[in-house]
Amino acid sequence: MKRGPKVSKEKTEKLFWDKVDKTPGLGPKGTCWEWTAGKNNGGYGHFAESVFSGKRKIWKAHRFSYFLERGSIPDGMLICHTCDNRSCCNPDHLWAGSAKDNSDDMFSKGRRNGWLKVTDDQALHIRQEYDDLPLSKSGKKKRGEVSRLANQYGVTNSLIVQIGKRRLRRIND
Ligand SMILES: [Zn+2]
């Protein structure tokens, strides 16, 4: 199999930054650098390279940005966003935290967003009930059923989904 010329680190960096839109005014702070290429289901950009890693590796784009800026990612650390914009690659908006830091951060943000009015106990119940909800033909939870749960707990549909999908309230698992 024919292999192309070895790609340099500089070239790889350029390829990466070519996919980032630094136009002022983006994101909640107006200073986000938006990833414009492929994203995964969670909304994080992804970027494949092999020069820095020594083997083909698919990075989350913001992690690669942090890596380029700092030269490394501390072992086992998550790279978190201060802007809550998952597709943002601005190194100034990124910080390395443990899984616990991240959950504390979500917790304090959750306090601002009001989802903490759901108690841990309720969250566990919501999670169970969500798992048991009937599915529509497309394989998704039926909207009416989600609304029913939301009304029952006095919260929004999206909060039910967030808790049901374990995006919130990972604690106490
Ligand atoms: Zn940002």
Boltz pocket constraint, residues with backbone or C-beta under 6 A from the ligand:
constraints:
  - pocket:
      binder: B
      contacts: [[A, 27], [A, 31], [A, 32], [A, 33], [A, 81], [A, 83], [A, 84], [A, 85], [A, 88], [A, 89], [A, 90], [A, 93]]
      max_distance: 6.0
